Amino acid sequence: MIQPKQLAELFLAGNDAEALVQVRRFLEEHTQHELFARLLTPAMYHVGELWENNEIGVADEHLATAVCDFVVSAVENRKQQGDGTERKVMVLGPEGEDHYIGLKMVSSRFRENGWSVKYLGPNLPLDHALDAAKRWKPDAIALSAALVYRLPVIKTYINEFLDLDPKPIVFLGGRAVSKANPEALRNEGAIVLEDLEQLERWLTMGEEPQDGYGISV
């Protein structure tokens, strides 16, 4: 079975065909959630580390992201929308945050668990995000940050979302969360998810994170 670093090498080589073969082979014995949590996310984290260490360039990182995006789109299970009574979640990245693969994985997990998803993508200015939230009134808003220095901007988004009426549940996840000092993430009312496993447990069992981050950012 392919390992995350091996899959990352396929992404960096632009070998989308072989990457998809390997991912589909993985799915023969694993769930989509396991694919995202155990294979794709670690693979892209490895790409991010290579970029931060100047072992690959921006073009390499963009190529790997594009191939991963292709794979995620090819294997995504889009459930049919129900009668409009399902819970609603808005998924986005803040202004200046261009990473979006994690957002797509999160959107897929919410859809798979019966939520209506409005995927607004990365790099969304706060005023547009607030306008969308006021019009759509989501039950939850999921944010992601790949780089630690984006966290102050994320905090501003969280504070504004928590002032909405009705107030949504606000989630924060992404690679920055796994690398940051928990004390730097303190902010009343949002749920910090260190990984997709925690999101899955919340979606399926209502289990809140019990790690060092607690339920506050």
Residue pairs with C-beta under 8 A, 6 or more apart in sequence:
1 25
1 26
1 29
2 22
2 25
2 26
2 39
4 38
4 39
4 42
4 43
4 45
4 46
5 43
5 46
6 22
7 19
7 22
7 23
7 39
7 40
7 43
8 43
8 44
8 46
8 47
8 50
8 64
10 18
10 19
10 22
10 67
11 19
11 43
11 44
11 47
11 63
11 64
11 65
11 67
11 68
12 47
12 50
12 56
12 60
12 63
12 64
14 63
14 67
15 67
16 67
16 70
16 71
19 67
19 68
19 70
19 71
20 70
20 71
20 74
20 75
23 35
23 39
23 40
23 71
23 74
23 75
24 75
26 35
26 39
27 35
27 75
30 38
32 75
32 76
32 77
32 108
32 112
33 109
33 112
33 196
33 200
35 75
36 105
36 108
36 109
36 196
37 195
37 196
37 197
37 200
40 68
40 71
40 72
40 101
40 105
41 102
41 105
41 195
41 196
43 68
44 64
44 65
44 68
44 101
44 102
45 175
45 178
47 56
47 61
47 64
47 65
48 61
48 146
48 175
50 56
50 60
50 61
51 57
51 58
51 60
51 61
65 99
65 100
65 101
68 101
69 100
69 101
69 104
72 101
72 104
72 105
72 108
73 104
76 104
76 108
77 108
77 111
77 112
78 111
79 111
79 112
79 114
81 116
82 114
84 116
86 114
86 115
86 116
87 114
87 115
87 116
87 139
87 140
88 115
88 116
88 117
88 118
88 136
88 137
88 138
88 139
88 140
89 110
89 115
89 116
89 117
89 118
89 138
89 139
89 140
89 141
89 142
90 118
90 120
90 129
90 132
90 133
90 136
90 138
90 140
90 141
90 142
90 168
91 103
91 106
91 107
91 110
91 117
91 118
91 119
91 120
91 141
91 142
92 103
92 119
92 120
92 121
92 122
92 124
92 129
92 141
92 142
92 143
93 99
93 100
93 103
93 121
93 122
93 123
93 124
93 143
93 144
93 145
94 123
94 124
94 126
94 129
94 143
94 145
94 150
94 153
94 154
94 157
95 123
95 124
95 125
95 126
95 153
96 123
96 150
96 153
97 122
97 123
97 144
97 145
97 146
97 147
97 150
97 153
98 122
98 123
99 122
99 144
99 146
99 147
99 174
99 175
100 121
100 122
102 144
102 146
102 173
102 174
102 175
103 119
103 121
103 122
103 142
103 144
104 119
105 196
106 142
106 144
106 171
106 173
106 196
106 199
107 117
107 119
109 196
109 199
109 200
109 203
110 117
110 142
110 203
111 117
113 203
113 204
115 140
115 203
118 132
118 136
118 138
120 129
120 132
126 156
126 157
126 160
129 157
129 161
130 160
130 161
130 164
133 141
133 161
133 164
133 168
134 164
137 166
138 168
139 168
139 169
140 168
140 169
140 170
140 171
141 161
141 168
141 169
141 170
141 171
142 170
142 171
142 173
143 154
143 157
143 158
143 170
143 171
143 172
143 173
143 174
144 172
144 173
144 174
145 151
145 154
145 172
145 174
145 175
145 176
145 177
146 174
146 175
146 176
147 175
147 176
148 176
148 179
148 180
148 184
150 176
151 176
151 180
151 184
151 185
154 172
154 176
154 217
155 187
155 217
158 170
158 172
158 187
158 189
158 190
158 217
159 187
161 168
161 170
162 170
162 188
162 189
162 190
169 191
170 189
170 190
170 191
171 190
171 191
171 192
171 193
171 199
172 185
172 190
172 191
172 192
172 193
172 217
173 192
173 193
173 194
173 195
173 196
173 199
177 185
177 192
177 193
177 194
177 213
178 194
178 195
182 192
182 212
182 213
185 192
185 213
185 216
185 217
186 216
186 217
187 216
187 217
188 216
189 216
190 216
190 217
191 202
191 208
191 209
191 215
191 217
192 209
192 213
192 214
192 215
192 216
192 217
193 199
193 202
193 209
194 209
194 211
194 213
198 209
198 211
201 207
202 208
202 209
208 215
209 215
